Each structure stands twice: as C-alpha cells, then as structure tokens.
Amino acid sequence: MEKLSAESFFNNKIKICQPENGYRFSIDPFILAAHIQPTDTQHLLDVGCGCGIMPLILAYRHSEIKITGIEIQEELSFCARQNSINHKLDKTISIINKDIKNILISDINGKADIIISNPPYKKKNSGRLNPNTQKAIARHEITLDIDLLFKCSSRLIHKQGRVYIIFPAERISDLILAMESYKFSPVYLRFVHIKKNTGARRVILCAAKNSNKTCTVSPPLYIYNSENKLTNEYISMFKP
C-alpha cells in the first residue's frame, strides 16, 4: 500500500486520505458536487469514485441520501472505504471495488436515482500516458470512457433518473454522441471558465433518459473575477 496523505476542507470538518504519489483529486469533484441537489432518501451512484471525495461532500450536505461508489482500482477503493469509515458515514456510503461493466443491479441494492461521474477525460490514444498506472487509469479512457458510462448508466438508473458529469468542454460533441447512443438527452448545461474572456475549460452536464424536456443552459461559472481573485461562488464550493 502506497503512503497516504490527508487533506482537510469544509472548515476542517472533512479530512480525506489519498495516495501521496498516486492519483489525487482535483477541483472538478467540488464543482460537480455543488451542482447536484438530491432529495432526501435518493440513491446515488458515483462511477469512478476515486478516494471517495464526491460521496463525502454529498453525504455531508445531504445526510439522508445513500451513495454507492464504484472504483476499479483497489487502492483507491480502499481509501474511499476508509474515508467513509473515518467520518462515520459507512452506513450512508458503500464502496464497491469492481469494473462498472460487471456491476449488477443487485450489487447496488436497486437502480440508482442519480448517477454522477468525474470520468477520465483524455482519449485512450491521445497525449502522454502517465507512467504511474493509478494516474493513467484515472486520466485516460483505459477502463472507462463516456460511451461505456452512458451504456452502464442506461442499465443501472431508474426511468426518471439523471446522470451528472463534468468533462472537458472541448469534448462536448463526444458527450452528445454518447448520450444519443443510449437515448439520453441533456436537460442542464453549464460551462466553466477560468475567467471572463477565456474559453470554457469544463462543461457540467445533466442528462436524462427518454426525456422530452428542453435543456437549461445556465450562465457560466467563473473561477477568477476581473481582479484575478477567486469568485465567491467558487469559494463557496469548498465550504459546508
């Protein structure tokens, strides 16, 4: 087992352990989690949960929900499980160390209401593959790509369920193709920019299956304001 390090957030109310030299969470899970507002008792499925950062955030904010994290990498799934135990959330958060392709509905105690994912964002054969296997799997579409994500979501989600993803804005056409292949359509979009007058870096997507609803496109999220200071909205994503 690789050496672990701990980081605190939410005014030190959450302390998360993750591999010191392996894959470490970025700001994307905080941004996506801030856009997910489950109702009480809903069941969420986090595909590729890593060390369990999004389940911890959402369980802290919404105490009545149930969350199942799916993580193919054994060491990361171990961290996710320990993090939930350390915060006494192991009755709220369940972690499964398994390939999403092999997950059965019985494994997750029934279909999910909401599926969330901060999936690998680089195409398998694009760019330099990180020599660290843990980082490579988390960043490149080696074991999970968005087509597989929507394929599995179609099988594991309730008829009225929704899928939330944060993904590189430049790959929005890939998202649309994957959605259409499995009869999902976007119902919410928001682009994330470093600051005004810069191109979008990420897109937050909410998709629904067999939906005829129109898509809401929210105003952009900016990380920095015109004075090069973090925006209040972005700062709020790191607070309880």
N, C-alpha and C positions, 0 to 999 in steps of 0.2 A: 504494500500500500504506500502510495506516494505521500510525502509530508503534506499536511493540511495547514492552511492559514485561515484566519477568521476576520470577517469584516462586519461592522455594525452600521445600521441605518435605522430610520424611523425613530430618531432621538434615542438610539441605543436600545430600543425595545426589541429589535430583531438582530441577532448575531448569527451570521451564516458562515459555515465552514466549506471550503472548496480546495481543490488541489493547488498547491503553491506554484507548481510549474506547468500544470496541465491547462485544460480549458477553463477559463474564468468568465463569469457573466459580464455582459456589457450593459449599456444603458437601455437597450431595446426592451428587456422584460419589464422595466419600470414604466416605460412609455405605454406598452401594450396593456399592462395590468390596470393602468389608470383609465383606460377606455372600456373596461369590462365591468358591468354593473349587474351581477347576478341577483336574482331574487332569493329570498330565504329558501333553504332546502333544495336548491338546484344542485345537480350533479355535474361537475366539470371534469374534463379530461385534458390533461396537458401532455401533448405529444412531443417527446424530446425535452423532458423537463430539466435535464442537467442536474445541478445540485439542489434543485427544488426552489429556486428563487421566486418564481411566479406563484406556486402554491402557497408559499409562506406569506407573501404580500396579500393575496386574495383571502386566505384564511384569517389573517389578522383583521382585515377590513370587513369581512362578511362571515361572522362566526357560525352561522347556521348551515353553510354550504358543505358539500362533500367534494373532495378533489382526489382524483386518481392521476398520478404522474407516471408516464411511460418513459423509460430510459433504457436504451440498448446497451450503454456502456456500464459495466459492472461497478467500476469505482465511483462514477458519478451517481449512480443509483444508490450506492451505499451512503454517499454524502447526503443525498436528498432524504433518505430514510432517517439518518442520524439527526439531521437538522429538524425534521418534524418532531422527533422524539425529544430533542433538547428543548423545544418550545412547547412541549406538552400538547402537540397538535396531531399526534399519531392516530387519534380516533377520527380526526377530520380529514387528514391527508394519508392516502395509501400510495405506496410506490411499487411499481412492477418493473423488474429488470427483464425486458423482453423486447423483441423486434415487433414493431407495430403491425407488421404483416401477419403475425401469429397470434395477435390478441383476439380472444373470443369475447362475445358479449357477456358470457358468464364470468370471465376474468375480472370484469369491471362492475359486476353486480347490476347489470342492466344498461340500456343505452343511455348515453350522455345527453344532457340538455344543451351544454355548451362545450365545444372543443376549442382549445387555444393552442397556439404554437408559435415559437420563435425559431423557425426551422433553419437548417443550413442554407446559406444564401448564395453560395458560389456553385456554378455548374461543375459537374464532376471533372471535366477535362479542361477547365479554364484556370488560368493563373497558376502560381506556385503552390504545390501541395505541401502543407506543413509537415516537417519530419516527425513532429510529435503526433502520434496516432490519435490521441484524445482530441487535440485541436483540429486535426484534419477531418475527423468524422463530424465534429460539431459545426465546421465551417463549410465543408464541401458536401455536395449531394452524393455521398458514397452509400450510405444505408437508408437515407430518406430524401426524397425530392418532393416537390409540391404536387406532382401528379399522384404519387403514392399517398400523400397526405390527404388529398381530396377523395381518392378511391377508398381509403380506410375510413375516413370521416363519414362517407355515404353509408357505410355499413354499420357504424357504431353510434350514430346520432339519431335522436328522436326526429320524427317527421317535421316538427316545428322548431327543431334545434338550429343553432347558429355556430359558425366557425369564425374565430378571430385570429388574424395573422398579422405580424409585422414583417415587412420584406423590403428589399431594395426597390426604390421607386423605378429604377431603370428596367426592372423585370416585370412591370405590371402586365405586359402582353402575355408573358408566361403564366401569370396568375389567372388571367381571363381564360386562356385556353384550357388550363387545368380545371377551372370551375365549370366551364361549359361541357367538358367531357363527362362530368358526373352530375349534371343537372343542378348545379349551384349557380346563384346569381348574386352580385354584390348588392347589399342594402345600405352599406355605410362605407365611405372612403374619407380618409384624411391624410394629407401629405405632411411630412416632417422636413423642415428646413433648418440648417444651422442658423441662418439669419435671413432677413429680408434681402431680396435681390440676389439670392443664390438659388441654384436648382434644388429640387427636392431630393433628399437622401434616402428617405424611407417612406413607405405607404402603410397606413393602418387600414386593414380591410376586415369588414364583417360580411360574411356570405351566408345565405340561407338556401335550403334545398327546395326546389319546386315552388319558388316564391314568385308572385307577380307584382310585388311591391316595387315602387320606384327607389332609386338609390339616392341617399342623402350624402352630399359632399360638403363636409364641414370646412370652415376656414382653416388655413394652415396652422400647424404648430411650429413655433419658432423656439430654438434653444437659446439663442442670444438676441438681445434687443439692439437698438441702434447705438447704444453706448457700450456695446460689447460686454454687457453684464447678462448673467443668466436671467431668463424671463421668470416672472412669478409663477406662471403655470407650470413650467418645467421644474422649478424648485419644489412646488407642492407635491410632485410625484414621488418625492423622497421623504415625505412626512406622513405621519399616521393619519 
